Amino acid sequence: MKSQWKLAALVGFALSAMPLAAHADAEIKYRERVTLKVGQSVVVYGFRGDCGQLPTSGQIDLPVLKTGKLSVGKPGKRVSKRCNGMTPAVEIIFTAETEGREKFELQGDDISVRVRN
C-alpha cells in the first residue's frame, strides 16, 4: 500500500512540474494597449536580456505608475527585432489599481493602459 502512495505522489509531482517547464517555452505577447478594471492584471510585455539570455534583476527597471503597478512574472520567450527572432524574456504584468489613463515605455516600446471601475 505504501508503494502505491509513493507512486501516486511521484506521478503527482511530475505532473505538477510539467506546466512550469512548458511555460518557459511559452511566447510572451506584447500588448501595446490594454483596458482593465480595477483589480485586474494582465501580461503586457516580455522583458528581454542580452540576446539569447534572460534578463538579470539588475537589467529590469520598471517605472512607477499612477494607475497601477508593474511586476515580474514567469520566464518565456518573445520575438525581438534586435535579436532577429525569438529570445528568452520574463513577463511584465500590469495590475490595475486606480481609474485613469497612462502611457509608459519598456525597452523602447510604448504601452497605453486604461483603467476603469
C-alpha positions as a Markdown table, in Angstrom:
| # | Residue | x | y | z |
|---|---|---|---|---|
| 1 | Met | 0.0 | 0.0 | 0.0 |
| 2 | Lys | 2.8 | 2.4 | 0.8 |
| 3 | Ser | 4.4 | 1.9 | -2.6 |
| 4 | Gln | 1.1 | 2.9 | -4.2 |
| 5 | Trp | 1.1 | 6.2 | -2.3 |
| 6 | Lys | 4.7 | 6.8 | -3.2 |
| 7 | Leu | 3.9 | 6.2 | -6.9 |
| 8 | Ala | 0.9 | 8.4 | -6.7 |
| 9 | Ala | 3.0 | 11.2 | -5.0 |
| 10 | Leu | 5.7 | 10.8 | -7.6 |
| 11 | Val | 3.3 | 11.0 | -10.5 |
| 12 | Gly | 1.5 | 14.0 | -9.0 |
| 13 | Phe | 4.8 | 15.8 | -8.5 |
| 14 | Ala | 5.9 | 15.0 | -12.1 |
| 15 | Leu | 2.6 | 16.3 | -13.5 |
| 16 | Ser | 2.7 | 19.5 | -11.4 |
| 17 | Ala | 6.2 | 20.3 | -12.7 |
| 18 | Met | 5.2 | 19.9 | -16.4 |
| 19 | Pro | 3.2 | 23.2 | -16.8 |
| 20 | Leu | 6.2 | 25.2 | -15.4 |
| 21 | Ala | 8.6 | 23.6 | -17.8 |
| 22 | Ala | 6.2 | 24.1 | -20.6 |
| 23 | His | 5.7 | 27.7 | -19.7 |
| 24 | Ala | 9.4 | 28.5 | -20.2 |
| 25 | Asp | 8.7 | 27.9 | -23.9 |
| 26 | Ala | 5.5 | 30.0 | -23.9 |
| 27 | Glu | 5.6 | 33.1 | -26.1 |
| 28 | Ile | 5.1 | 36.3 | -24.3 |
| 29 | Lys | 2.9 | 38.7 | -26.3 |
| 30 | Tyr | 3.5 | 42.5 | -26.4 |
| 31 | Arg | 0.2 | 44.4 | -25.7 |
| 32 | Glu | 0.5 | 48.0 | -26.9 |
| 33 | Arg | -2.9 | 48.9 | -25.5 |
| 34 | Val | -4.9 | 47.4 | -22.6 |
| 35 | Thr | -8.1 | 48.3 | -20.8 |
| 36 | Leu | -8.8 | 46.8 | -17.4 |
| 37 | Lys | -11.0 | 47.1 | -14.4 |
| 38 | Val | -9.5 | 48.0 | -11.0 |
| 39 | Gly | -8.1 | 44.8 | -9.5 |
| 40 | Gln | -7.4 | 43.0 | -12.8 |
| 41 | Ser | -4.0 | 42.0 | -14.1 |
| 42 | Val | -2.6 | 41.2 | -17.5 |
| 43 | Val | 0.8 | 40.4 | -19.0 |
| 44 | Val | 1.7 | 43.4 | -21.2 |
| 45 | Tyr | 5.3 | 42.8 | -22.2 |
| 46 | Gly | 8.2 | 40.3 | -22.5 |
| 47 | Phe | 11.3 | 42.0 | -21.0 |
| 48 | Arg | 14.4 | 40.5 | -22.6 |
| 49 | Gly | 18.0 | 40.5 | -21.6 |
| 50 | Asp | 21.0 | 40.2 | -23.9 |
| 51 | Cys | 20.1 | 38.2 | -27.0 |
| 52 | Gly | 19.7 | 34.5 | -26.0 |
| 53 | Gln | 19.6 | 35.2 | -22.3 |
| 54 | Leu | 17.0 | 36.0 | -19.7 |
| 55 | Pro | 17.4 | 39.5 | -18.2 |
| 56 | Thr | 19.2 | 39.8 | -14.8 |
| 57 | Ser | 17.3 | 41.5 | -12.0 |
| 58 | Gly | 19.6 | 44.5 | -12.4 |
| 59 | Gln | 18.6 | 44.9 | -16.1 |
| 60 | Ile | 14.8 | 45.2 | -15.2 |
| 61 | Asp | 14.0 | 48.8 | -14.4 |
| 62 | Leu | 10.2 | 49.2 | -14.1 |
| 63 | Pro | 8.6 | 52.6 | -14.0 |
| 64 | Val | 6.3 | 53.7 | -11.1 |
| 65 | Leu | 2.8 | 54.3 | -12.5 |
| 66 | Lys | -0.3 | 56.3 | -11.3 |
| 67 | Thr | -2.9 | 53.8 | -12.5 |
| 68 | Gly | -1.4 | 50.5 | -11.3 |
| 69 | Lys | 1.8 | 48.6 | -10.7 |
| 70 | Leu | 4.2 | 46.5 | -12.8 |
| 71 | Ser | 5.7 | 43.3 | -11.6 |
| 72 | Val | 7.9 | 40.5 | -13.0 |
| 73 | Gly | 6.2 | 37.2 | -13.9 |
| 74 | Lys | 7.4 | 33.9 | -15.3 |
| 75 | Pro | 10.1 | 33.3 | -17.9 |
| 76 | Gly | 9.2 | 32.6 | -21.5 |
| 77 | Lys | 10.3 | 33.9 | -24.9 |
| 78 | Arg | 9.4 | 36.7 | -27.2 |
| 79 | Val | 10.0 | 38.0 | -30.7 |
| 80 | Ser | 12.8 | 40.6 | -30.8 |
| 81 | Lys | 13.8 | 42.6 | -33.8 |
| 82 | Arg | 17.1 | 43.4 | -32.1 |
| 83 | Cys | 17.9 | 39.7 | -31.6 |
| 84 | Asn | 16.5 | 38.7 | -35.1 |
| 85 | Gly | 13.9 | 36.4 | -33.7 |
| 86 | Met | 12.9 | 34.6 | -30.5 |
| 87 | Thr | 14.8 | 35.3 | -27.4 |
| 88 | Pro | 14.3 | 34.5 | -23.7 |
| 89 | Ala | 12.3 | 37.0 | -21.7 |
| 90 | Val | 10.3 | 37.4 | -18.5 |
| 91 | Glu | 6.7 | 38.5 | -18.3 |
| 92 | Ile | 5.9 | 42.1 | -17.2 |
| 93 | Ile | 2.5 | 42.1 | -15.5 |
| 94 | Phe | 0.3 | 45.3 | -15.1 |
| 95 | Thr | -2.1 | 45.3 | -12.2 |
| 96 | Ala | -4.8 | 48.0 | -12.3 |
| 97 | Glu | -5.2 | 49.9 | -9.1 |
| 98 | Thr | -6.6 | 53.4 | -9.9 |
| 99 | Glu | -9.0 | 54.6 | -12.5 |
| 100 | Gly | -7.4 | 56.6 | -15.3 |
| 101 | Arg | -5.2 | 56.5 | -18.5 |
| 102 | Glu | -1.5 | 56.3 | -18.7 |
| 103 | Lys | 1.3 | 55.7 | -21.2 |
| 104 | Phe | 4.7 | 54.3 | -20.4 |
| 105 | Glu | 7.7 | 52.8 | -22.1 |
| 106 | Leu | 9.6 | 49.5 | -21.7 |
| 107 | Gln | 12.8 | 48.8 | -23.7 |
| 108 | Gly | 11.7 | 51.5 | -26.2 |
| 109 | Asp | 8.2 | 50.1 | -26.7 |
| 110 | Asp | 5.2 | 52.2 | -25.8 |
| 111 | Ile | 2.3 | 50.8 | -23.8 |
| 112 | Ser | -1.0 | 52.5 | -23.1 |
| 113 | Val | -3.3 | 51.5 | -20.2 |
| 114 | Arg | -6.8 | 52.5 | -19.4 |
| 115 | Val | -8.2 | 51.5 | -16.0 |
| 116 | Arg | -12.0 | 51.6 | -15.3 |
| 117 | Asn | -14.1 | 50.9 | -12.3 |
